[in-house]
Amino acid sequence: MSPITVMLADDQTLIRQAVADLVSQEDDIEVVAQAADGAEAIRTARELRPDVILMDIRMPGTDGIAATSAICGDPALAGTRVIVLTTFENDQNVLDALRAGASGFVGKGTDPEALVAAIRTVHDGDALLSPKATKALIDRWLVPAEPPVRPRPRELDDLTEREADVLERIARGRTNAEIAADLYLSPHTVKTHAHRIMAKIGAHDRAQIVVFAYENGLLVPGA
């Protein structure tokens, strides 16, 4: 089995090297590149297409949020996942990272085992923040308001009626088992629908489905 390829993006050389030394000790993880700012991270990601990028938020020039948005919005990098790795652990940073397309958020004070587990988790296609946690975060941070006035997202037209039902329930933070009970489906069928929904709306993981629902007015914060 090929190792998980990882790129590190941080403006502090010592931190990059320390993290590289740490994760490289794992047999299934290989650090293939390092970047000192967001612009370099974008260029290198497009060149090497790593599986996972550990991205600092505050960097000179192009910051980590902008770099994450560029990388996650590039169809050629659909297989690349971003974990935001930073000392600035607050709700706004988490929300901005999720909106930009990140699959997770890990503090620089995280213990080594948790960091390695985070890399493996997002590589397997899962989010570090569950849909329920993502919904709670958005409800807490955003002021309840009327749904934004904007055109119906064209991605919704590609969903079947059943997929639309599943999307709405994922966005509300319900688990596969709960959705299965709601819709009289098997958990496996719900999981299949979830993967098809993610492919159709361009979401990296289930947490991104929640963000999509809020940004397109399908859910209102606090509802």
N, C-alpha and C positions, 0 to 999 in steps of 0.2 A: 504494500500500500504506500502511495506517495505521501510524503510529509505535508503537513499544513504549512503553507508558505505565508510568512508574516512580514509586514513592513512597519517600521517605527517612524512616526513623525513627531518631532519635539525639537524646540530650539535650543535645548540644553544638552550638550554632548554627553556629559556624565550620566544624565538620566537615560538617554538613548542606549548608551553602552551597558549600563547596569541592567536595564530591562532586557536587552539583547542577550547578555550573559545568562540571565535568569531563565528565559523561555527556551534558549538554545540547549539547555540541559535535558530537555524532553526529547525522546527519540522520535516522536511523531510531529515535531514542530521545527521549522527551519526559518531563521531570519534571513531574508533575501535582499533587504535594502533598508536604508535609513534616509530620512529627509529632515532638513533643518527648518523648513517653513512650509506653509500650505501650498504655495505654488510648486515647489519641488516635489511635494507629495503627489500632487495631481499629475505632473509630468511622469514621475516614476511609476505611479499606479498604472497609467496608460501604457507604459512600456513593458512592465513586468507582470501586470495583472495578478497581484498577490491574492491569496484567499482571504486574509484578514489584515486590516490596518489598525494599529493602535495610534490614535490621533489625539494630540494635545489640543486644547482649545485656544489658549493664548499664545500666539506666535506672531512674529513681526510680518508685516505685509498681509498676505492672505492668511487669515486665521483658520483655526481648525473647523469651525462651523461652515465657513464658506467652502473650504476644501472638501469637507464631507458632502456638502450639497452638490458640488461639481462631480465628485466621484460617483455618488449614488445615483445621480441623474444621467450618467453616461451609459447608454445601452451596451456598449462594449465591455463595461465593467459590472455587468449584472451578477457575475459570480463572486464579486468582491464584497466583503462585509466590513463595516467600520465599527470599532469600539472606541468611544471617546474616553481617553485616559487623562485625568486632570486632577489638580488639587482644588479646583473650584467646584465643589459639590453643592450646588443649590438648584432649586426647582427651575429657575429660568434657564440655566445651562442645560439641564436635562431635557426640558421641553424644546429648546432650540435645536439640540442635537437630534432629537427624534424627528422634528419637522424636517431637518436636513437629510434624514435618511439613515441615521445611525441605528445599529441593531442593539446597542447597549451603552452603558455608562459605568466606568469603573474608576474609583479614586486612586490616586498614586500611593496612598497608604494601604491599599489592599494587600493582603498577604499573598505570597507567591502561588500557593495552591489555588486560591480563588481566581487569580489572574489567568493561570493556565486553564482552569476550568472554564473561564469566560471565553477564551479563544476557541476551545473545543465546542462550546455551546453554540456560538454564532456560526461557526463553520458547519455545524450540523443543521443549520437552518432555523434555529430557535432564537428567540429574543431574550435578552437578559432581564428586561422588564416585561412582566406579563400584561396582557390586555387589561386586566382589572387594575393593575398598578398604574398603567398608562392613563386609563380613564380617570382614576382618582387624582392623578397629578394634574391633568388638564382641568378637571372640575375645581381643584383647589386654586390653581393659578389664574385661570381666565375668569373674567367677570361674566356671569350669565347674560346672554343677549339674544336678540332675535337672530335666526339663521341668516348668514350673509346672503345678500342678493347677488347671485352669480348664475351663469348658465349651468344647466344640468350637466355634470361631468359625463363626457362621452363614454368613459369606461363603464358606466352603469348600464349602458345599452347593450354591452357585450355579456352581461350577466343573465343567467336564467332566473326565473322567479324563485326557485329554491336557493340559488346562490345569493340572491338579494336578501332572502330571509336569514341565511346564515351570516352574511356580512353584518346585518343590523345587530344580531345577537353577539357576535364577536366584539363589535364596537362597544357594546354595553358591558363588556368584561365577562361574559358567560363562558364557562369551560366547555370543552367538547362534550362531556357527559351531560351537562345541563342543556346544551343545545340539542343533543340527541333526544333527550326526554321531551323537550318542547315540541320538536318536529316529528317525533316518532321515527327516528332514524337510528342507525348504529353509530357509535363513536367513530368507527373507521370511515363510514360514509361522510360524516361531518368533517373529518380530517381531509378527505379527498376534496370536498367542496372548498375547504379553506385554502388548500394549495392552488386550486383553479382560480379562486378569487384573487389570491396574491399575484398570480401570473397575469391576470387580466387587468388589474389596476396598477401594476408595477410596484407592488409592496414587497420588501425584503422578508418581512415576517409579520406575525399577527399584531404586534404592537403598532406597526405601520398602518394596519387596517383601521385602528382606532383614530390615528392622526388623520387619515384620509376622510373618515366619516365626519369629524369635526370641521376640517378645513373646507369641506364641501356642503356644510349645512345639514347633513343627514342627522346629526345630533347637536344639541345645544348644551354648553357647559352647565352642569348642575341638574340636567334633566334625567 
